[in-house]
Amino acid sequence: TESCYVGDGIINPHPRFGTLAENIRRRRGEKVNIRVPLFRDVNTPEFRDYPPTVGVDGCCGSDSLQVWRYGKGDISMEKYGKDYVVVGCSDSPKDDLFNEDMDGLVTLKKWLVDVRCEGCRGLYYRSAPGVIVPDADWPRNGDVVVGSEIQDIPGWIRLQNGYYLPIQSEDGVVTFLRQVSTSVHSSNAEKRTLGSTTPMFRPQTMSVLAEDGGSSGALSALLEDKLSLSHPSLMTLENDEQKKMEASETEVEAVKPADSDENVRPTIHMDAMAFGMGCCCLQITFQARDVDESRFMYDQLAVVAPIMMALTASTPILKGRLADTDARWGIISEATDDRTPAERGRPSTHRTQEELAGKGKRRIYKGRYDCISTYIYQGMDENGNNTMGNRILNMYNDIPVPIDEESYKLLREAGVDPALAQHIAHLFIRDPLVIFDGAVEELDDETQTEHFESIQSTNWQTVRWKPPPPRNSPNDPHIGWRTEFRSMEMQLTDFENAAFTVFIVLLTRTILTFDLNLYIPLSRVDANMQRAHSRNAAAKGKFFFRRHMAPLEEGDDGYGVKYSSMFARVASTDESTPTSIFGASTYDDVDEKGVSKQRRKAPVAPGSDEENSYEEMSMKEIMTGKGDYFPGLIPLVRAYLDYVQCDTTSHAHITRYLDFIEQRATSALVTPATWMRKFVREHPAYKGDSNLNQEIAYDLMIACKEIGEGVRHEPELLGDFHIDPISTSGAYDVKLEGRKVKNDDLFELLSRYTNRQSFSATRRNSGAM
């Protein structure tokens, strides 16, 4: 570890973990740097010189979440050192939209398709530079695409759906793509959008400019990426020189924050992989019907992952200190971050390392342990056939996806579609961290997948797409296409763990059965993940979530044109007949299974304006519903149970689980993190200094043990849900006897069995007398 805080003896003795710890440090070129905001209590010494008005609510006050941007702190480290970290606030209009110079999330460049030649209506996609794909859903003039320029191939951009487009014609005479503004976002008061966040830049949008007093100069500014919009009629040019000055000022020697730097917070500092990999979690792997279903579930569960992490938060204490965060994810992310300085976007004096993936110089925007970087489902047409949902993928995949170009080319030549090829090629920007003796050249890649798994298993994302392992003999088990859900935190009781496990399983079935659509831009998923770490995020937080999950019908505008969702129609209809709910024309157009054309196109049917398809919601609203347009996840799961006619016994158990989750989502019950923090702060030995001495730590561990065993009940945590005491009696395997049973005992056992109702019914049905 070479840690200042822990020795190698803390590492699990299995060779994998020691190797991981050392190789992460060696590849990175330095020890990992984990800085988590410290909780401010009344006597926390690190806050002695901070303004007293801020209090325990953090620098954002009581009405906003303090946001820790894990994995994004290199510049603040250079400025303030290891003992401080810069945080944000969830109510800031720039929350999670900081530019790359400020070390926040990165949004890709946006390009307007504008092919100016007679008869030209757009561009064909290219599967590789110069290779046209004539049958794909090509972008028309007026479309806005998201992508990044290719450093090694000037004049080309790679889009977020895996395809390529040329910026201009080969002779340079005709321009195909024009860069547009990336500064427009949903703070636009009237929800009129231009450029970056609008999927279609259509002529009617130009009429909006004209109505608001716009001019051709405004369009020119838009195309030159100089337009900033807070309202359609308020267009101002950005001061590029000022931005450059602000960026240059961030790179100075480490200093102590000034009194005015309230967003600079003292940290809990850690410097080894063990601090992250010592955390526990609750992971669930789902078997899918086929490859398409596994890919669709991957996308949908990625959206749910931050929400469920906030709802299960249980990590408020690190290295003996109270943290100002509630969840483990960012700690593990920074603990396993093996990126070189150049890969993290920082100036580097390290030599080019030919043996590393990308020579250690490729810009990589996330660590190995983070949210996903690309959606992988392609969608279906109205007849159930696979299609290239390129516009949809390009719309939602709005963050950088670095790829290994050689791997991508190999996959495409082998017939793998662009979305999936991009996902796999993204995995291969990493180096393998652990390789076992006898499992390198000795492996046959035609029949074994260990080399793939060495990369796959060390890309730790919130969800993981898992292809079937090979069957080396007919007797090997058949394991199909799977999706793993990885974000939830471990709970104190088996009851809680079972409740969240069952809920996620049922939610996947509900999404598939009801054709639900949870897609939001991945930049918003990343923002949710950062917010989900915040203290008490389940009770106080707001998360971006899709407004209308049902298949889109009129167009998901949500503001200008009234959107009547399937749910809203049910809520406003006296007689819930198919005709009155869906309308005659929709009801007439159903297949032999009674599924409408609109639902056959789900979940990728685009609305008229995807920017307005999501909004900020509280945990209560996401789980229990909002207005007449968003029914909530828990009511939908209950509706699914009714649809499948769940048996009475199972329904009673599941209802208990759903009731518990609903109470936690509505803040009637607290998360384990909130309960633990309160336990510490109310302990007689606690001095209000954010520090746990041995007495407090011991008492907390005993309390957690007793809660888990069912011998201690905490109403704040479990309410009226009582846990049956757990005993070691009967917990171990019973030895299988081989001795012959006595006649009397055998007769009694057989009599008991034949008197069972199930046996009697079988006997009657068979006609036996």
N, C-alpha and C positions, 0 to 999 in steps of 0.2 A: 504493500500500500504506500509506503514512504509517507504515511500520514502523520500529522502533528498531534492527532487526537486518539487514534486507535492503532493497535498492532496487528500483525498478520494472524495472530491467534484467534481473532474474531471471525475470520473467514471460514466458511464451511469447508471441511477437509476434502471434499470431492475436488479433483484437480481442475474441473471446469471453472470453478469460481476464483481460485487463485490466478489462473491463467487469464480470465476476463479482467480481473483487477489490474494486473500488470500490463496487459496489452492495450487496454483503454488508455492508461497513463502514457505508455510508450508511443502509441500512435498519435495521441494528442500533442505530445512533446512537452507536457507538463502535467502536474496533478489536476484532477478535476476541481472545479470551483463551484461549490453549492452555496448560495446565499439566499436564505429565506427570511422575509421580514419578521422581526421580533415583535411580540405582543407588548403593547405599552400598558402597564398598570401604574398604580399611583406612586410606587416607589422603584420602578425599574431604573437602575442607575444610568443606563445608556441614554435615557431620555431626559436626564437632569437639565440639560441646556436647551431643550426644545420648548417652544411656546406652550404655556399651560392651557391655552384655550382649546387645543385639539382634543385632549382627553383620551379615553380608551377607545373612542370610535375611529381612530386613525386620522390621517390627514384629509380624508374625504368627508368627514362628518357622519352623522347618523342616517342621512338619507341616501347614501351612496356606498357602493362597495369599493374598498381599496383593492386594486388589481395588481397582482404580482405577475410580471411578464417573464416567466421562467424561460431560461435558455436564450434570453435576449439582452443580457446585461454586460457584455464585454466593454462597452464604452463607459458605463458607470463604474465598472471595476477599474478601468484605467484612470478615471477621474477621482474616485473617492476611496479606492482600495477595497479589501475584502470585508471590511466591517460595516459597509453601507450598501444599499441597493435603492435604485429609483423605482417608485411605484406609480401607478396611475389611478384614475377614478372611473367608475363605470357610468357615471352620468356625464362624462366629458363628451362633447361632440366629436372629439378626435380619438375617443377611446379605441384602442387597438388598431388605429389607422395611421400610426406614426410612420414616417418614411424610413427608409433603410438607414439613413444617416443617424437617426435618433434611436436606432436599435429596436424598432418595433416590428410589427408584422409588415410583410412586403406584399403589395398588390401588383400584379403584372401590368405590362403596358397594354393599352387597348388600341385597336386599329380599325379604322373605318374602311370597308370594302367600297372602293370608288373607281371602277375600271372605266376610264374615259376614252372610249373608242366607239365608233359607230356600230350599233348592233350588239355591243357587249352588255350582258346583264349580270355578270359576276365572275367568279373564279372557280375552276375545278380544284378540289383538294389534291394534294400530292402525298403519296405514301412515303416518299423520300424526295429530296430536292431533285427536280427534273422528271419525276415519275408521276404521271397524271393518273387520278382515280376517277374515271368518267361516270361511274354509276353511283357515287356517293351523294349524300344530300348537300350539294355544294352551296357555298354562301353567295347570296345575291348582293348586288349593289345596294348599299344602305345598311347591310348587316354590320354589327360591331363584333369583332373577334378578339379573343384574349390570347396573348402569346408572348414569347421572348425571342429576341434576336439570337442567332447562332453565331458564336464568336468565330468558329472555324470556317463558316461558310457565309461570307458577307452577302447581304441582299435577301436573306431568307429568315422567316420566323417559324418557330415550332409552336403550334397551337396546343391548347389544353385538352383537346380531344385526341391528341396523338398524331394529327396530320401536319403537313407543312404548307406554307403559302409563300410565293415570291413577293417581294415588296414592289418590284417593277419588272418591266419586260427585259429580255436579255440585252437588247440594245440600249436600254435606259431611256427610251423615248416616252413610253407609256407608264404612268404610275398606277399601280394596282391598289396599294394600301396607304392610308394616311393615318399617322398617329393622332389619337384624340385624347382628351383630358382624362386623367385618372382621379381628379379631385372631387368629382360629384358623388354624393352619397345621400342616404335617406333622410338627412336633416332638411332637405328641400321642403319647405313648408307646404307648398301646394302639390307636391308629388308629381310635378312635371319634370321630366328628366331629359338630359342631353348627353350624348357621348357615352361615357364610361360605364354607367350602370344601366343603360338602356339596351336591351338585346337587339332592337331594330331601330336604326336611325332613318326614319321615313320622312317623306315630304311633309306630312302633316305636322311633324315636329318643327320644321322650318316655319310653318304658319304660326306656331306658338311664338317663335322668335319675333315674327313680324308684328303679331298682336301686342307683344310687350315692348315694342319700340326697338327691336333688334335690327341688325343690319348685316350686310355681307361681311363687315369687319368682325362681327361677333362670331360668324362661322369660321372666318380665317383664324381668329384667336383659338377657337375650339380645336381646329385641326393642328395648330402649332403647340397644343398642350399648354396653353397659357391662360386657360379660362378657369376661374374659380366661382362656383355658384353657391350662394346661400339662399337665393331666390331667383327665379328666372329673369326678373327685371334688374337684378343687381349683379352685374358681371364685372369683375375686377381682374386686372392682370397681376400675377404673382410676382413678388420681388425676388428674382433669382439671386441677386447679389446678397441680399439679406440672408437668404437661406444658406448660402455658401459660408457667410460669416458665422452664422450660428453653428453650422456643422464643424467649422474649424476650431471654434472655441471649446468643443467638447473634448478635444484631445490635449489634455494638460496633465501635469503631474498630480498624483493623488493628493487631495486636500480634504480637510474637514468641512462638512457642509455648513453653509451660513445659516443664520436664523431664518432667512427667507426661504430656504430650500426645504419646505415642509414635506415635499414628496420624496425626499431622501430619508430613508429609514434605516436605523440600526438593524443588523442581521444576526441570524444564527448561522455561523460559517462552518462548513464541513468540506472535507477534501479527499474522500475516498469512495469507491464504488459501494462499499459495505453499508454506508449510510442509506443508500437508496434500495439496494437489493435485499436489505434486511426487512423491508416492509412486506406486509401481507395484503392479499387482494382476493376478490371473488370473481373468477373467470368461468365462462360458460361456452361450450362449443355446440353448435347446432348442425345436425345433419340436414342437408338440403335435398330436394327432389332431384335436381339436376344442376348443371353448371350455371345456367341462367338464374335460377332461384338463389343460388349461393352468392352470385354477384349482386343481385338486387338487394338481398338482405345485408350484404356488406355495406352498401351505400346507406340504407335506411338506418342501420344500427350505429353507423358513424355519427349521424345527427343526434341520436339519443344518448350517446356515450357521455358527453359532458353533463347532461341533465341528471343521469343516474349516478354519476360520481358525486355531484353535489348533494343528492338525496341520501347517499350512503356515507358521507364524509365521516372519517374516524381517525384522523391523524393530526391532532393539535399540539403535540409535544415532540420536540426534537432535541437530542443532545442535552436533556435535562432542563430545557427552557420551553416556555409557552410560546408557540409561534402565532403570528398574525394570519395564518392560513389554516385550513381545515383538512386538506387532502394531500395524498402522498405523491401524485403523479409527477409534478414538476421536480420533486426531490430526486426521483429515480431518473428523470430525464437528464438532469444536470449531472447526476452521478455516473451515467453511462455515456456521456457526450465525448466521443473520441475524435471529434473534428479538429483538424489542424487550424491554426490561426487564419490561414488563407481561406480555408473552407468556411470559416465563420465570418469572413468578410473583413478581417482585420489585417493591417500591415504585417508582413512576415519577413523575417530575415533568414528563415529556414531554407535550406537548399531544396530544389525540386527532387522529390523522392520517387524515382521511376517505379519502384516496387509497389507503391500505393495505388489504389483505385483513383483515377483522375490525377495521378502524380501528386496527390495531396494539395492541389491548387484549385480544383473545381469548387465553385461557390455552392454550398449546401445550406439551406435556410433553416433546417430543423435537425435536431439530434436523432439518434437511432430510436429513441423512446419518446414518441410524441403522437399527435393526431395524424390521421391519414393525410396524404397530400394530393390524392386524386380519386374521384369516383370511377367505378369500373363497369357499371351496368350500361348497356346500350339501348335498352328499350325494345318494344315490339310495335308492329303496326296493328291496324284494326283487325287484321286476320290472324293475329298471333304469330306472325313471322318476325324473325330477328331483323332489325334495321339498324342503320347507323344513326343514332340520335345525336348527331354531331353538334347541332346548335344547342341542345340541352346541356351536353357535357361541357361545351365551351363556355356556357353561361355560368354554370355552377362551379367549375374548376377554375377558380379565379386567383389561385396562389401558385407560386413557382413549383414546377415539378422537374428538378434536375434528373437526367437519365444518363445511363451508359449507352452511348449511341451505337456501339458495336452490338450490344445485347439486343437493342431495339431493332436494328436492321436484321439480325439473325431471326428474331421472333416473327417479324413481318414477312420475311422470305419463306418462313415455314407455315404461313397462313394464319397466324394469330392476329386477331383484329387490333386496331390501333389502341383502343382503350385499355385492353388487357396487356398488350405489349408494353405500353407506357408504364403500367403499374409494375410489371416484373422488371423492366429495365431500370425503374427507379430504385428497386431493392438493390440492384447490382452496382449502385454508386458507392456501396459500402464494401469494406474489406471483411473477410471472415476473421472473427476474433478468437475462435477456438477450433483447432483441428486435432483429431486424435491419431496417435500412432497406429499404423495399419489400416487407416481409412483415407488414404490420399490416392496414390497411384494404384493401390490394390483394388479400388472400387471400379465396377463396370457401370459407366454412366448410361448404358443402354437399358439396364435393368434395375439400377439403384438410384436413389434420389438424395443420398446423404450430402453431396456437394451443394445441391440446391438448398437443402434444409439448413446447412451451416450458415447460409446467408439469410434465409427466411426466418429462422428461429432467433436471430439476433437483430432483426428489425421489429422492435417492440412497439406496435401501434395500438390505438384504442380498439380497433377491430383487425382481425387477421383473416385473410382469405386462404383456405387450406385445400390444395388439390389432393386427390386420393393418393395414398401411398401405393407402390406397386405390389401386386400379388405374385409372389415367387413360386407358389404352388397352389393347386386347386383347393387345398385345405385351409389356406390362409383366409382370415376374415375379410369380407368385402366392406371396405370403408369408402364412402362416396365423397362428394363435394361438400365441404364444411365451411362454416363461418364462426369465428371465435369472438366473443364479446368480452373485453378485457378491462374496462374502466372502473368497475364497481369496487368499493372498499369492503374489507372484511368487517362483519358485525360481531357483537359480543355474544349473541345467542344463535343456536341452530334455527330457532323460529324465524328470526330476522333474515338469516341467510337463505332459508327455504322460501320465505315470502318474496324476496327480490329475485331469486332464481326462477320461481314459478311465474312471476309477473313478466319477466323478460321472455320466457318461452311462450307464454300466451300472447304477448305483444307481437312477436314475430308471426304467429298464426293469424292474429287479427289483421295485421298489415297485408298479409298475402290474401286472405279471404275477402277483405273489403276493398282491395285495390287502393290502399292508402298511399299518399305521396307526401313524404317528409322532406324532400329536397330543399335545402337553402344553400347559398354560396359557401364554399369551404372557408373563406375568410371569416364568415360569421360563426362557423363551427369552432374555428380556432379561438375567436373572441369568447365564445361560450366556455371553452375549456379553461381559459385564463380566469374568467369570472367564477367558475365552479370551484376554484381553489380558495376563494375569499372566505374570510371568517363569517360564519352563519349565512352562507350563500343560499341555502335551501329556504330560509325564512325571509331574507331581505333582498335576494338577488333578482335581477331581471335577465332573461335569456332570449336570444333570437330564436323564434320558432315559426313554422309555417302557419299562415292564417287559415288556409283552406286545404285540408288533407284529402278531401274527397276528389275524385277525378274532376278536372276542370270542364265546365260546361259553356258558360257564356264568355269567359275570359276573366282571368284573375286580376282584375284591375283593383278592386277594393276601394277605390276612391271616386274616380270620374264616372265610370259606368257601374251601376249597382250590380254586385255579384250575388246571385242567388245560388248558394251551395245546396247540395243534397240535404245537408243537415238543417239548413235554414228552412228549406221547404217542408221538411218533416215537422219542424217546430211550429210553423205557421199554418199547417193544414189541419182542418177539423177531421176530415176522413182520410186516413193515410192509405189511400189506394194508389197503385202504381201510376195511374193516369194523373191524379191530382198532385202527386209528389214530383214526378219526373217530367210531366207534360206529355201530351198525346204523341207528338212527333218522336220524342225520345223513346217512349214505351213501345211504339210500333216497330222500332228498329232494334230488335233483340234477336239473338241467335237461338238455337234449339235448347240451350241451357238457361235461357232467360237473362242473358247478360247483354247490356246495351252496347252500341257501337262506341259510345264515349268511354265506357269502362274497359272495353277491349284495348283502347289506346293508352290507358293508364299504365304507369304513372308519369309518362313523359309528355302528355299533351300540354303544349305551352300555352300560357295565358297571354293576354294582351300586353301585360307589363309585369315582368317577373320581379322587378324591384319591390313592388308593393305586395308580393306574395308572402312576405314574412314581417314580423313585428316583434317588439319586446314583450315578453309575458313573464309573469311570476311563476314560481313552481306550482302554486295552487291552481293557476289558470291552465298551465300545461297539463296537469294531471286530472283536473276536475272539470275544466271547460271555461269558455269565455264567450259571452253574448250568445247569439243564435247561430253563429257561423263556425264555432270551434267547440266540439263536444267534449274534448278532454280524453286523455289516453285511458284512464281507468273506466269511465262509462263505456268506451268502445270495447274494452276487454270484457266487461260484463255483458254487453250485447253479443259478443262472440260466443260466450258461454251459453247464452240462451239459444243462439243459432244452432250450435252443435248439440243441444239438448243434453247438457252435462248432467250426469247422474247426481242424485241427491246428496250422497255421502261426499263425493268429490267437491260438489258445489259448496257445501258447508265449509270444508277446509279452505277452499280457494277464496270464498267470501271473507273469511277471517283474515287471510293474507292481504286481500285488497283493502279491507277496512283499515288495517294497520298502516299500509302504505299511504292511503288517503289521509289519515290523521297526521302522519309525518309531513306530507306535502302541504297540508294546510296549517302547519306549525302547532297543531294541538299536541304533538309529540316532538321532541328534539332529536337531533342527530347524535350519534355517539361522541363526535368531536365536541359539540356544545356541552353535552353532559360531563365529559372529562374535564373540560376547561373550568366549568362551574365547580366540580368536585375539588379541583386544586385550589381555586380561589377562595373556597369556603373552608378549607382545611385549617385547623387551629395552628398548625406550624407554618402556614404560608405567610410571608412577610410583604406581600404585594409587590414583589420585585421580579416577577416573571420567572422565578427560579424554583425548581423542585429539589428539596433536599432528600436524603435517603428515606426519611420517615414518610414523607408525602408520596414518594414513588412507590414504596412498599405498600402503603395503604390503598393506593389506586390500583395496584396489581391485584391485591386481595379482593377488592370490591369488584373488579372486572371478572375475576375468576368465579366469584360467588354468583354474579349475575348470569354468567354463562352456564353455571351448573344448576340454576333454578332455585337456589337457596336464598337469594336476595332479590327483592322486587323493587324496582325504581319506577314509580308512576310517571315521572317526567319522560322517561325513556320508552316505557312499554305500556303505559296507561292501564287499561283493564285487561290487557293480554298477559295472562299469567303463564309462566313457564313451568312445566312439570319438572321436579328435581331429577337430576341425572345421577345415576349410581353406577359404580363399576360392577355391581352384581349382574351376572349374565351378559357382560359386555364382551366376553372372550369366546372363542370358538369352542364348541362342545365336541369332545372326541367322538368319532364315529365308531360305535360298537359293532363288533362282528360276532359276538356270542349269540347263540340261539335263545330266543325269548321263551319263557315258560308258557305252557298251554293256556293257563287261566288268564295270564296277562294278554296273550294274543287274542283270545276270545273277547275280552273286554274292549281292546282297541278296535277290533273289527266291528263290534256291536255299536260302538260310539260313531264310527264312520258311516255305517249303513243307515243310521238314524238321521243323518243330516238331510236337510231338505233337498240340496242339490243332487244327492245320490238317489233319493226317493223319486225325484222328478225324472231323472235319467232312466230309472228302472221302469217307471210307468210309460214313458215315451217309447221304450224299446219293446213293450209288450211282455216283459218278463213277469212271471208270477212266483 
